[in-house]
Amino acid sequence: MKKVLIVDDALDSRLALRSMLKNYRLHILEANDGVEGWQTIIKERPDLVLLDLYMPQKDGFEILRDMAKEWIGVPIVVVSGDTQQSTIDSCLSSGAKAFLKKPVNVVEFNDAIKIID
């Protein structure tokens, strides 16, 4: 069974993403901040990470940089309320496979997670 890790400090965001994943046959992991998220990535090697950008201790930008630096090939979909084009471009150029704007559109979400098939 494929594993998806949701990294977001907002419980309501994690619950919403978990709800969107319920129709897929996936093992869902959660982390409530960037440090826990990074540790879970290293330990579990998920098949996909759904990553928030703005979190305490270690933000999503740091995780993207660390993933590239460590050559960890786990695909990342950024899920953020920061919809500035410069932020989107920065995430995609830093290795994110997709960028979803909060609140997440279900059709866009379903398209984005197809990368783990």
Secondary structure, DSSP 8 states (H G I E B T S, - for coil): -EEEEEE-S-HHHHHHHHHHHTTS-EEEEEESSHHHHHHHHHHH--SEEEE-S--SSS-HHHHHHHHHHTT----EEEEES---HHHHHHHHHTT-SEEEESS--HHHHHHHGGGG-
